[in-house]
Amino acid sequence: MVWLARNTYQDTGGQRSTMVVRGACPACGSQQFKKNGHIHTGKQNHQCQACGRQFVLHASNRVINEEQRTLVEHLLREKISLHGICRAVGGSIRWLMDFMVARFQALPDHLHVQPVASPCEVIMGRLEAEADEMWSFVKQKTNRQWIWIAMDKQTRQIIAFHVGDRSRESAKLCFVT
């Protein structure tokens, strides 16, 4: 079994990449393997004839440093697309999903979320609401569904919503529920 490890630093982003050259199967250590097509990045894929495990001979593992992890957290809060974050950081979608799962599991079960407090000195208040509509389609563009949303103007909390067509009756149903 041949293991070579090489640490390289790229000029952009300070990513550390470890390149591993294998002469044997990483699972069972057998040196009997055959070529088995290419992976999605174009690298040659191999399959062990002893255990059937698939692997790449020249595998490179990227290490995402703490600065980039902090950047990923900020990009997630900004609602950037997951694939856009992967392109910006240079990680895979699988790494990003595992990172998100680990972050969510680290949160406590109860986040101590308090309802929005209204001022105590106000005896009578008034509710200002905004209503909006948007459409989307389900399975095909001819099957349009309209979403009617009513939300509090000050707190931006959703008061009511209704999914239906774009008729006056659907708009009324939003406020009835």
C-alpha positions in Angstrom: 0.0 0.0 0.0 1.4 3.4 -1.0 0.3 6.5 0.8 1.7 9.9 -0.1 0.5 13.0 1.5 1.2 16.5 0.3 0.0 19.7 1.8 -0.4 22.6 -0.6 -1.7 26.1 -0.1 -3.5 27.8 -2.8 -2.9 31.5 -3.4 -6.6 32.3 -3.3 -8.6 31.8 -0.1 -5.9 30.0 1.9 -7.4 26.6 1.3 -5.4 23.6 2.4 -5.5 20.7 0.1 -4.2 17.2 0.9 -3.5 14.9 -2.0 -3.5 11.2 -1.3 -2.1 8.7 -3.9 -3.3 5.2 -3.2 -1.8 2.0 -4.5 -4.4 -0.2 -2.8 -8.1 -0.2 -1.8 -8.7 2.1 1.2 -11.3 -0.3 2.6 -9.6 -3.7 2.4 -6.0 -3.0 1.3 -6.2 -5.2 -1.8 -4.0 -4.2 -4.8 -6.4 -5.8 -7.2 -8.6 -3.1 -8.7 -9.9 -2.1 -12.1 -10.8 1.2 -13.8 -14.5 1.9 -13.4 -15.4 5.0 -15.3 -15.1 8.6 -14.1 -16.5 10.6 -11.3 -18.5 13.8 -11.7 -15.3 15.9 -11.7 -13.7 13.9 -14.5 -11.2 11.9 -12.3 -10.7 8.2 -13.0 -12.7 6.0 -10.7 -11.5 2.5 -9.7 -13.3 -0.5 -8.2 -11.7 -3.0 -5.9 -12.1 -6.6 -7.1 -12.0 -8.0 -3.6 -14.6 -5.9 -1.8 -16.3 -3.9 -4.6 -15.5 -0.5 -3.0 -15.2 2.4 -5.5 -12.4 4.9 -5.0 -10.2 7.5 -6.7 -6.4 6.9 -6.8 -5.5 10.6 -6.6 -8.0 11.8 -4.1 -7.7 15.4 -2.8 -9.4 16.5 0.4 -10.0 20.2 0.8 -9.9 21.5 4.4 -12.2 24.5 5.0 -10.6 26.7 7.7 -12.5 28.6 10.4 -12.5 31.9 8.5 -14.3 30.2 5.6 -16.7 28.5 8.0 -17.6 31.9 9.4 -18.1 33.1 5.9 -20.4 30.2 5.1 -22.5 31.0 8.2 -22.8 34.6 7.1 -23.8 33.6 3.5 -26.4 31.2 4.9 -28.0 34.0 6.9 -28.1 36.2 3.8 -30.1 33.4 2.1 -27.5 32.8 -0.7 -28.2 29.6 -2.7 -26.4 26.5 -1.4 -24.6 25.9 -4.7 -23.6 29.6 -4.7 -22.0 29.1 -1.3 -20.2 26.0 -2.5 -18.8 27.9 -5.5 -17.7 30.8 -3.3 -16.0 28.7 -0.7 -14.8 25.9 -2.9 -16.5 23.1 -1.0 -18.9 20.4 -2.0 -22.6 20.4 -1.5 -22.2 17.3 0.7 -19.8 19.1 2.9 -22.1 22.1 3.2 -25.1 19.9 4.1 -23.1 18.1 6.7 -21.9 21.5 8.1 -25.5 22.8 8.3 -26.7 19.6 10.0 -23.9 19.9 12.6 -24.7 23.5 13.3 -28.4 22.8 13.7 -27.7 19.8 16.0 -25.5 22.1 18.2 -28.5 24.3 18.9 -30.5 23.8 22.1 -33.9 22.2 21.7 -35.6 25.3 23.0 -34.2 28.6 21.6 -36.1 30.7 24.2 -38.0 32.6 21.5 -40.2 35.2 23.0 -43.3 36.6 21.2 -42.9 40.2 20.0 -43.8 42.4 22.9 -46.1 45.3 22.4 -45.7 48.5 24.4 -47.3 48.2 27.8 -48.6 51.8 28.0 -50.8 51.4 25.0 -54.3 50.5 26.1 -55.9 50.5 22.7 -53.9 49.7 19.7 -54.7 49.2 16.1 -53.5 46.6 13.8 -52.1 47.7 10.5 -51.9 44.8 8.0 -50.5 44.5 4.6 -51.8 42.0 2.1 -50.0 40.6 -0.9 -50.3 38.0 -3.5 -47.9 35.9 -5.5 -48.2 33.0 -7.8 -46.4 29.8 -8.5 -47.1 26.7 -10.5 -47.4 23.1 -9.4 -45.8 20.6 -11.8 -46.7 22.6 -14.9 -47.1 26.2 -15.8 -50.8 25.9 -16.6 -51.5 24.8 -13.0 -51.1 28.2 -11.4 -51.6 28.6 -7.6 -52.0 31.9 -5.9 -50.7 32.5 -2.4 -52.5 35.3 -0.5 -50.6 36.6 2.5 -51.7 39.1 5.2 -49.0 40.3 7.6 -48.6 42.8 10.4 -47.1 46.0 9.1 -44.9 46.6 12.2 -43.7 43.2 13.2 -43.9 41.5 9.7 -45.6 38.5 11.3 -47.9 36.5 9.1 -51.5 36.9 10.3 -53.2 34.8 7.6 -52.6 33.1 4.3 -54.6 31.2 1.7 -53.7 29.2 -1.3 -56.1 29.2 -4.2 -56.9 31.0 -7.5 -56.8 34.7 -8.2 -60.4 35.5 -7.5 -62.1 37.8 -5.2 -63.5 34.8 -3.2 -59.9 33.5 -2.6 -58.9 36.9 -1.3 -61.8 37.0 1.0 -61.0 33.5 2.3 -57.5 34.7 3.3 -59.1 37.2 5.8 -61.9 34.8 7.0 -59.4 32.2 8.1 
